[in-house]
Structures are given as C-alpha cells and as structure tokens.
C-alpha cells in the first residue's frame, strides 16, 4: 500500500503565543441529562453528600478542565436565576421552553459553584439577556461577587455562602441572533442591551471579563455583519466575542468530513478581521479576543431527539454516540484552536456530560469515556505552553467544499518550564499511512518520550458502557538523530508525539 510522505519543521525562533489554559474549557447546560442524571444523581452509589456523582467528578478531574460555562446555552435565555438559590424545598418547578423539559431547580448557582470547585474548575457564568436584562444581571453579579452589606450579597450569605464566589468570566446571553432563542433580538437591539448590562456589571465588579455573543454559527445569514454591529455597540465594555459551531458527517463522506476543521479556521480568521476592523474604526488601542465557547461534533442524535416525549425532567437529549472518525475531527479542531492561540483565549467543548459529551453515565453503571474524550484529554494535558509556528509539507486532496486540503494537520507546543515538546498531528487519509519527517532543529538535546495513537480499522467504531472499542495505544518511538526523526502516522489517526529534554 502506498505511504504518504509529510514533513514538519519546529523551531523555537518562530513562536505564536502562550496558550491560555482556558482554551481547554467545557460547558454544562440545563439540557437533557447533563445536570440531572449526569453530574447530579443522588441515588447513584458514588454520589457524595450533595448528590454529585463521584465517578463523573473523577473523570472530569482527569481532563483538567480550567473553565466551565454554565447554565446555558439556550436554557439561560428563559432562566430566572433566583429560582435556583435558597432552600431546595422552596424552589419552584418551571417549564424550560428552550428544550421542552421540566426544570426542578434542584441545582442552581451555588450548587454548581460547589461542583466546579470539586473538579478544579472556574465558572463562566451566563446571564439571561433574552427574557431579562440589566437589573437581573446586576442582581446576579452582586449576589455572586459582592462581599456583604447589601440585599443580594447578604441573601447569598443567608444561603450558606459567607464568602463571595468571585466569578471572573461572564457571558452576556447566548446566541441572540438565533430565531430559536427566547428573546431573540436584532444585532443593534442586542448590542445596546449587552453594552448597558455589561457596563453595570463592571460597575459592581470592575475585575470581571465579559463575553459578548457573536454569530450562532458561520452559516447564519447575518454573519459577519452581526459581529460588526454588536461590537460597534459593546467594544468598550467587553473583552471577548463568542463563536459557536458544530460539525457533522450527515453525507457520510469521510474526506469531506475530515476537511471541516478548515471551516473553523476560516470562521476564526473572519471574526478576528471583523474585530480588528471595528478596532480601527473606533481608533481604539484595545484588542478583542475570541471565546469559542461552543464547539464539537453534533449530528448523530438529531432524528432521535425529535421522538422524545416533552415536559420531563432530564430527558435523554443530544446523546450522540461518537465514533473514531468523530474523535479524529475533534483532534483537528483542537489543533485549529491552538493554531489561533494568539487570539482564541477561551474555548468550551460543548458539552461535558451526557449531552454531546466526552463523558457518559447510566443510572446503574459507572461513567465511561466516549471516543472524543481522548483527544481532548491529550490536548488539555500536553497542550499547555508556547505554540510554535510549524510549517508543514504534505500531499493534499480536493474537497468539494474547501478546495485543496492537506492530508496532514499538526501543531507543536513547547513547555519550556517542564522541558517538554509536544507535537499533535492528524493523518486525514482513511486509507494510507503517512511517514512524517520531523525537523526539530532547536531540540537537539531532547529525546522522543512517547507516541500516543488513536486509530483503528473501523472509522464507525464507538464506545459504550460495556466495551471500549476505541482507546489510545502506544506507538513505537522513532529513531532520533541530531534533532530529526521519522514516524509513521496510521490512516485516519490522532497522534501525540512527545519529546523530553535529556539529562
């Protein structure tokens, strides 16, 4: 069988940016079984004194997720945060119009802050700018961040939280360009509201960072005009603009599917250009960065979700079963985010548990890892440090949607403090291996330390509670000579090559 040939050059002289650890964030929404039956299940054998599943906590801790967006998502645009605080027996049960579910409000702001602390994460808290506005946003941040001596801060103290939560990252609503959104607004309407809400929130706590809604995806008819209009209204108040996008293989065309990370790359570049256009137009010295706070593969569950009975608590919605090819694309998307680490400072894999998620649960069984768990785990563990610009040379193929697409995508991250260099690489070819020549000219005193591979004979293979069909394996370490080596990337594979400084 023919083997493709690729080459990569890695040199410390060509740095891109330090990686903000929040690039490896995630997302929990009151949707499906993410909360009820996911992170929270008081009847599960591993549940702690607050009803949180211990097996889920341990799996999340392994991912080392630094930031988790909460509580939505579409859910937040109809959410009354006051419903989720105070004595549980007094909390109201509500209709969740976003997902046609019943919300019992047994988990709210304080409980989620407790859970986030248990998994070692900070929280990106979203405010409702759909059915609510400035006053509710002000009340919520006062409740969460003000020490004491006011109505809302003292209410928090009376609920058993004497110290403020000190939440630093806040989202100003969710996907307000979408007709599906409760309280959908035009770009100007939303921009004005977000500007005023953000201004008041920073009056309460000037230390916070604000994320304003960008387009819900790159296919929206208003994109990128939405970004330009919203930023013209909010530029002085906000710090990030949000991007959302999901990818799928509805046509079952694997090469087209493997090319979809090109869409993410183009989307990021376009929004960066729009941010910088508004910066120039405003004669501003301030730079707006990117929060890609919803991204993942999502298409498997669409038909099944249409058959779900409405108005239940924790219905099994968006429970995609991910395949090997999905995991490889997730690896590509992670590489793409790292390639833009100079401007993408926050990113959230959507979501974390049960809902289009790397972690799944069942009532009588332990939590288990979907295929996409592994590339996210590897990137979070080994993708922290300085991204190096990495010229690539490899054969390409013709994509109907994206034109000329390389079979190889890769990025290098150098952690000088730890003395580690990590190369993330994907071979997009479903049939051919690739011999990758690595010119690591700045790392002659390093040695190959590990080669982690996620691959397999069946692109459609997936994991379950009973069987892990797609798991990482160790490859043979490449021969090393004067800062150069050659390694085989199997067909359709996610690869993590690690190099460590010698003694």
HUPEMO-V206336 format. One record per residue. N is the residue number from 1. RES is the residue in one letter. SS is DSSP state (alpha for helix, beta for strand, coil for the rest). D_LAST is the distance of its C-alpha to the last C-alpha in Angstrom with 2 decimals. Layout:
n->(N:N)
res->(RES:RES)
ss->(SS:SS)
d_last->(D_LAST:D_LAST)
//
This chain:
n->(1:2:3:4:5:6:7:8:9:10:11:12:13:14:15:16:17:18:19:20:21:22:23:24:25:26:27:28:29:30:31:32:33:34:35:36:37:38:39:40:41:42:43:44:45:46:47:48:49:50:51:52:53:54:55:56:57:58:59:60:61:62:63:64:65:66:67:68:69:70:71:72:73:74:75:76:77:78:79:80:81:82:83:84:85:86:87:88:89:90:91:92:93:94:95:96:97:98:99:100:101:102:103:104:105:106:107:108:109:110:111:112:113:114:115:116:117:118:119:120:121:122:123:124:125:126:127:128:129:130:131:132:133:134:135:136:137:138:139:140:141:142:143:144:145:146:147:148:149:150:151:152:153:154:155:156:157:158:159:160:161:162:163:164:165:166:167:168:169:170:171:172:173:174:175:176:177:178:179:180:181:182:183:184:185:186:187:188:189:190:191:192:193:194:195:196:197:198:199:200:201:202:203:204:205:206:207:208:209:210:211:212:213:214:215:216:217:218:219:220:221:222:223:224:225:226:227:228:229:230:231:232:233:234:235:236:237:238:239:240:241:242:243:244:245:246:247:248:249:250:251:252:253:254:255:256:257:258:259:260:261:262:263:264:265:266:267:268:269:270:271:272:273:274:275:276:277:278:279:280:281:282:283:284:285:286:287:288:289:290:291:292:293:294:295:296:297:298:299:300:301:302:303:304:305:306:307:308:309:310:311:312:313:314:315:316:317:318:319:320:321:322:323:324:325:326:327:328:329:330:331:332:333:334:335:336:337:338:339:340:341:342:343:344:345:346:347:348:349:350:351:352:353:354:355:356:357:358:359:360:361:362:363:364:365:366:367:368:369:370:371:372:373:374:375:376:377:378:379:380:381:382:383:384:385:386:387:388:389:390:391:392:393:394:395:396:397:398:399:400:401:402:403:404:405:406:407:408:409:410:411:412:413:414:415:416:417:418:419:420:421:422:423:424:425:426:427:428:429:430:431:432:433:434:435:436:437:438:439:440:441:442:443:444:445:446:447:448:449:450:451:452:453:454:455:456:457:458:459:460:461:462:463:464:465:466:467:468:469:470:471:472:473:474:475:476:477:478:479:480:481:482:483:484:485:486:487:488:489:490:491:492:493:494:495:496:497:498:499:500:501:502:503)
res->(X:X:X:X:X:X:X:X:X:X:X:X:X:X:X:X:X:X:X:X:X:X:X:X:X:X:X:X:X:X:X:X:X:X:X:X:X:X:X:X:X:X:X:X:X:X:X:X:X:X:X:X:X:X:X:X:X:X:X:X:X:X:X:X:X:X:X:X:X:X:X:X:X:X:X:X:X:X:X:X:X:X:X:X:X:X:X:X:X:X:X:X:X:X:X:X:X:X:X:X:X:X:X:X:X:X:X:X:X:X:X:X:X:X:X:X:X:X:X:X:X:X:X:X:X:X:X:X:X:X:X:X:X:X:X:X:X:X:X:X:X:X:X:X:X:X:X:X:X:X:X:X:X:X:X:X:X:X:X:X:X:X:X:X:X:X:X:X:X:X:X:X:X:X:X:X:X:X:X:X:X:X:X:X:X:X:X:X:X:X:X:X:X:X:X:X:X:X:X:X:X:X:X:X:X:X:X:X:X:X:X:X:X:X:X:X:X:X:X:X:X:X:X:X:X:X:X:X:X:X:X:X:X:X:X:X:X:X:X:X:X:X:X:X:X:X:X:X:X:X:X:X:X:X:X:X:X:X:X:X:X:X:X:X:X:X:X:X:X:X:X:X:X:X:X:X:X:X:X:X:X:X:X:X:X:X:X:X:X:X:X:X:X:X:X:X:X:X:X:X:X:X:X:X:X:X:X:X:X:X:X:X:X:X:X:X:X:X:X:X:X:X:X:X:X:X:X:X:X:X:X:X:X:X:X:X:X:X:X:X:X:X:X:X:X:X:X:X:X:X:X:X:X:X:X:X:X:X:X:X:X:X:X:X:X:X:X:X:X:X:X:X:X:X:X:X:X:X:X:X:X:X:X:X:X:X:X:X:X:X:X:X:X:X:X:X:X:X:X:X:X:X:X:X:X:X:X:X:X:X:X:X:X:X:X:X:X:X:X:X:X:X:X:X:X:X:X:X:X:X:X:X:X:X:X:X:X:X:X:X:X:X:X:X:X:X:X:X:X:X:X:X:X:X:X:X:X:X:X:X:X:X:X:X:X:X:X:X:X:X:X:X:X:X:X:X:X:X:X:X:X:X:X:X:X:X:X:X:X:X:X:X:X:X:X:X:X:X:X:X:X:X:X)
ss->(coil:coil:coil:beta:beta:beta:beta:beta:beta:coil:coil:coil:coil:coil:beta:beta:beta:beta:coil:coil:alpha:alpha:alpha:alpha:beta:beta:beta:coil:coil:coil:coil:coil:coil:coil:coil:beta:coil:coil:coil:beta:coil:coil:coil:coil:coil:coil:beta:coil:coil:coil:coil:beta:beta:alpha:alpha:alpha:alpha:alpha:alpha:alpha:alpha:alpha:alpha:coil:coil:coil:beta:beta:beta:beta:coil:coil:coil:alpha:alpha:alpha:alpha:alpha:coil:coil:alpha:alpha:alpha:alpha:coil:coil:coil:alpha:alpha:alpha:coil:coil:coil:beta:beta:beta:coil:coil:coil:coil:beta:beta:beta:coil:coil:coil:coil:coil:alpha:alpha:alpha:alpha:alpha:alpha:alpha:alpha:alpha:alpha:alpha:coil:coil:beta:beta:beta:beta:beta:beta:coil:coil:coil:coil:coil:coil:alpha:alpha:alpha:alpha:alpha:alpha:alpha:alpha:alpha:alpha:alpha:alpha:coil:coil:coil:coil:coil:alpha:alpha:alpha:alpha:alpha:alpha:alpha:alpha:coil:coil:coil:coil:coil:coil:coil:coil:coil:coil:beta:beta:beta:beta:coil:coil:coil:coil:coil:coil:coil:coil:coil:coil:coil:coil:coil:coil:alpha:alpha:alpha:alpha:alpha:alpha:alpha:alpha:alpha:alpha:alpha:alpha:alpha:alpha:alpha:alpha:alpha:alpha:coil:coil:coil:coil:beta:beta:beta:beta:beta:coil:coil:coil:coil:coil:coil:coil:coil:coil:coil:coil:alpha:alpha:alpha:alpha:alpha:alpha:alpha:alpha:alpha:alpha:coil:coil:coil:coil:coil:beta:beta:beta:beta:beta:beta:beta:beta:coil:coil:coil:coil:coil:coil:alpha:alpha:alpha:alpha:alpha:coil:coil:alpha:alpha:alpha:alpha:alpha:alpha:alpha:alpha:alpha:alpha:alpha:alpha:alpha:alpha:alpha:alpha:alpha:alpha:alpha:alpha:alpha:coil:coil:coil:coil:coil:coil:coil:beta:beta:beta:beta:beta:beta:beta:beta:beta:coil:coil:coil:coil:alpha:alpha:alpha:alpha:coil:coil:coil:coil:coil:coil:coil:coil:coil:coil:coil:coil:coil:coil:coil:coil:coil:beta:alpha:alpha:alpha:alpha:alpha:alpha:alpha:alpha:alpha:alpha:alpha:alpha:alpha:alpha:alpha:alpha:coil:coil:coil:coil:beta:beta:beta:beta:beta:beta:beta:coil:coil:beta:coil:coil:coil:coil:coil:beta:beta:beta:beta:coil:coil:beta:beta:beta:beta:beta:coil:coil:alpha:alpha:alpha:alpha:alpha:alpha:alpha:alpha:alpha:alpha:alpha:coil:coil:coil:beta:beta:beta:coil:coil:coil:beta:beta:beta:coil:beta:beta:beta:beta:coil:coil:coil:beta:beta:beta:beta:coil:beta:beta:beta:beta:beta:beta:beta:beta:coil:coil:coil:coil:beta:beta:beta:beta:beta:beta:beta:beta:coil:coil:coil:coil:coil:coil:beta:beta:beta:beta:beta:beta:coil:coil:coil:coil:coil:coil:beta:beta:beta:beta:beta:beta:beta:beta:beta:coil:coil:coil:coil:coil:coil:coil:beta:coil:coil:coil:coil:coil:coil:coil:coil:coil:coil:beta:beta:coil:coil:coil:coil:coil:beta:beta:coil:coil:beta:beta:beta:beta:beta:beta:coil:coil:coil:beta:beta:beta:beta:beta:beta:beta:beta:beta:coil:coil)
d_last->(39.88:38.85:35.23:34.65:32.18:30.18:27.71:25.56:23.95:21.34:20.85:19.88:23.00:25.19:24.88:27.64:27.29:25.50:26.33:28.82:27.96:31.71:31.38:30.72:33.96:36.76:40.47:42.99:46.67:49.77:50.26:50.79:48.75:45.86:47.11:49.84:48.54:45.01:43.29:46.49:48.25:49.76:51.00:47.65:46.35:43.05:44.86:44.17:46.85:47.15:47.44:44.02:42.49:39.45:38.11:38.22:36.48:33.55:33.26:33.45:30.80:28.36:29.05:28.18:31.21:31.42:35.05:38.06:41.30:44.46:47.39:48.04:48.60:52.27:52.90:52.38:55.27:57.79:56.00:57.54:54.62:57.12:57.84:54.38:54.40:56.41:57.74:57.07:60.60:62.01:59.92:61.90:61.35:61.38:61.66:58.50:60.11:56.87:56.09:59.55:58.23:59.15:56.95:57.44:55.30:53.74:50.36:50.37:48.42:47.71:46.80:44.45:42.73:42.30:40.85:38.43:37.21:36.63:34.39:32.56:34.20:36.28:39.62:41.13:44.79:47.47:50.99:54.15:55.64:57.76:60.52:59.54:58.46:57.95:59.43:57.49:54.21:54.98:55.90:52.73:50.33:52.44:52.26:48.47:47.32:50.09:49.75:53.39:56.97:58.00:59.56:56.56:53.90:56.16:56.79:53.05:53.13:56.15:54.20:51.70:49.03:49.52:46.39:46.20:43.83:42.66:42.12:40.64:41.00:44.52:46.01:49.51:51.06:50.19:51.23:54.39:55.19:55.79:59.37:58.09:56.93:59.19:60.38:59.33:59.83:60.05:57.23:59.36:60.48:56.98:55.58:58.23:57.69:53.89:54.19:56.57:54.73:51.42:53.10:54.54:51.30:49.51:52.42:51.73:47.94:46.75:43.06:43.19:42.08:44.62:44.40:47.55:48.61:48.19:49.66:49.45:48.17:48.23:51.48:53.56:56.57:55.99:52.37:51.26:54.44:53.74:50.48:52.25:55.20:53.24:50.87:53.87:55.11:51.90:49.57:49.87:49.35:46.50:42.79:42.11:44.18:43.80:43.45:44.28:44.17:44.16:43.88:45.53:46.49:50.20:51.16:48.72:47.39:43.71:42.90:44.83:43.05:39.58:40.70:41.58:38.35:39.96:42.60:40.14:38.62:42.13:43.21:40.40:41.05:44.78:44.51:42.14:44.76:47.48:45.71:45.31:48.94:50.13:47.92:49.59:53.00:52.65:51.28:48.52:45.18:43.88:41.62:42.20:39.22:39.22:39.19:39.22:40.28:41.73:40.16:39.97:41.77:45.30:48.17:48.41:50.43:52.94:55.89:55.33:55.27:58.75:60.13:58.90:61.60:61.62:61.75:59.58:56.68:53.26:54.48:52.02:51.56:48.91:47.26:45.70:44.07:41.11:40.30:37.34:38.60:38.84:35.22:34.14:36.29:34.86:31.42:32.99:34.52:31.22:29.77:32.93:32.59:29.03:30.44:32.80:30.50:31.94:35.29:34.89:33.72:35.23:35.72:37.19:37.11:40.71:41.04:38.96:41.14:43.93:45.11:43.39:40.32:37.02:38.14:41.48:43.55:46.65:48.83:48.50:44.99:41.43:39.78:38.08:35.88:37.41:35.59:34.83:32.95:29.85:29.17:29.93:27.53:24.66:25.50:25.87:22.56:20.39:22.69:22.09:20.71:21.94:23.93:23.46:26.55:26.09:28.78:29.82:32.01:33.62:37.15:39.40:42.49:45.63:46.00:49.55:48.48:45.52:46.14:43.28:40.23:36.90:35.80:32.26:31.18:27.60:25.57:21.96:20.60:17.56:16.38:14.63:14.65:12.84:10.48:12.59:15.06:18.04:20.85:24.15:26.61:30.12:32.14:35.69:37.45:39.06:39.55:37.00:33.30:31.27:28.74:26.44:24.69:21.77:21.20:18.05:18.39:16.47:13.29:12.50:8.74:9.02:9.93:13.05:12.83:16.56:20.02:22.75:26.30:29.65:32.45:35.41:38.62:40.89:40.46:42.97:41.19:40.81:39.86:42.25:42.47:42.96:40.60:37.26:37.77:35.10:31.63:28.11:26.61:23.32:23.29:21.67:18.26:18.98:18.13:15.69:16.47:15.85:15.54:18.47:19.41:22.62:23.42:26.78:28.18:31.07:34.48:34.99:31.48:29.13:25.49:22.23:19.27:15.91:12.71:9.35:6.68:3.82:0.00)
//
